[in-house]
Amino acid sequence: MRALRAVARPSMPFARSTALVLLALLAPIGPAEAQDLPAGLERVGAAITVVEVVDGDTVKLEDGRQVRLVGTQAPMLALGRPNFTPWPLGEESKRALETLVQGRAVALHYGGARRDRHGRALAHLVREDGLWIQGRMLKEGWARVYTFADNRAAVPALLALEGEARAAKRGIWAHPFYALRTPEEAARLIGTFQIVEGPVKTVATTGGRTYLNFGADWKSDFTIALDSEARRLFSKALGDPRRLEGQTVRVRGWLVARNGPMIELTHPEPLEVPAVLGANRPARKAAPP
């Protein structure tokens, strides 16, 4: 997928704020924070030392394995990819993860598929003192929640921590590149990963797919598409999607052009509905990337 082309440089006040957050990450972890690993994750193997942090969601272990911090997406770095524009605050996110795990022993916990197509382990990391690394990165605002159909564990806890950081404008949430988007903004952001929030106008099912339409013209306005499996899982968890007509929802994913801007879902977790949005909706204005 294409990255956003325009990359804003943080202002000096923002850079100073970032430095303060990084210093805060050095503070000792209290017992309460060390107990926040959600249930349902299986530890596999002995603790092992992190020898390198690749970026804000990937590390290398002393046995040569790479681990993708499943459930999160940190700002992307170029990492040798030609013509790729790094996302803002990628280096800050990487440094935050280095502060947490560089040279430290971590245990790997799994809640879904254990390998990706690149051979990386897809695991939740827990430090030797009990700190859940994904939870801390999200809480401090250095990553977003990012899930797949074969890795759906711990999502409510992940979303709650992301929402806390966004409401407080920590880390990436103080930068306009990561702002929540309106349905009207979606058309100019094709090919990028976004979180879009707005009211559903109509819900329709055709050809085995369910569409949540955010405008009167389904051929040009923003739409969410649920395939048959996503609809089944959504209905099982939250009821008939048709009840969302007139309701404000929040969805995350890569924007594609399918009769206008669209986010296609294969599982329900990227779609936050009124029952789970809660009070973590920050006041915001539409902002350019």
TABEL-V638483 format. One record per backbone hydrogen bond with DSSP energy under -0.5 kcal/mol. CO is the residue of the C=O (numbers start at 1). NH is the residue of the N-H. If there is no record, write none. Layout:
CO;NH + CO;NH
//
This chain:
6;8 + 11;15 + 12;16 + 13;17 + 14;18 + 15;19 + 16;20 + 17;21 + 18;22 + 19;23 + 20;24 + 21;25 + 23;26 + 24;27 + 30;34 + 32;35 + 33;36 + 33;132 + 38;41 + 41;43 + 42;110 + 44;108 + 48;106 + 49;51 + 49;62 + 50;103 + 52;54 + 52;60 + 55;58 + 57;69 + 58;54 + 58;55 + 59;67 + 60;51 + 60;52 + 61;64 + 65;61 + 66;121 + 67;59 + 67;69 + 68;70 + 68;123 + 69;72 + 71;146 + 73;144 + 76;87 + 78;81 + 81;84 + 83;85 + 84;86 + 87;90 + 89;93 + 90;94 + 91;95 + 92;96 + 93;97 + 94;98 + 95;99 + 96;100 + 97;101 + 98;102 + 101;104 + 104;50 + 105;128 + 106;48 + 107;126 + 108;44 + 109;124 + 110;42 + 114;122 + 116;119 + 120;116 + 121;68 + 121;123 + 123;70 + 124;109 + 125;133 + 126;107 + 127;130 + 131;127 + 131;133 + 132;136 + 133;137 + 134;138 + 135;139 + 136;140 + 137;142 + 138;141 + 141;172 + 144;73 + 146;71 + 148;151 + 150;113 + 151;148 + 152;155 + 154;158 + 155;159 + 156;160 + 157;161 + 158;162 + 159;163 + 160;164 + 161;165 + 162;166 + 163;167 + 164;168 + 165;169 + 165;170 + 166;169 + 170;173 + 171;174 + 172;175 + 175;178 + 176;179 + 181;197 + 182;185 + 182;186 + 183;186 + 185;188 + 186;189 + 187;190 + 189;192 + 192;194 + 192;255 + 194;196 + 194;253 + 195;181 + 196;251 + 198;249 + 200;246 + 202;213 + 204;211 + 206;209 + 209;206 + 210;226 + 211;204 + 211;213 + 212;224 + 213;201 + 213;202 + 216;218 + 217;220 + 217;221 + 220;261 + 222;214 + 223;263 + 224;212 + 225;227 + 225;265 + 226;210 + 227;231 + 228;232 + 229;233 + 230;234 + 231;235 + 232;236 + 233;237 + 234;238 + 234;239 + 235;239 + 240;243 + 241;244 + 242;245 + 244;247 + 247;200 + 249;198 + 250;272 + 251;196 + 253;194 + 255;191 + 256;258 + 256;262 + 260;258 + 261;223 + 262;256 + 263;225 + 265;227 + 267;270 + 268;271 + 270;252 + 270;272 + 271;273 + 272;250 + 273;276 + 273;277 + 274;278 + 277;280 + 280;282
//
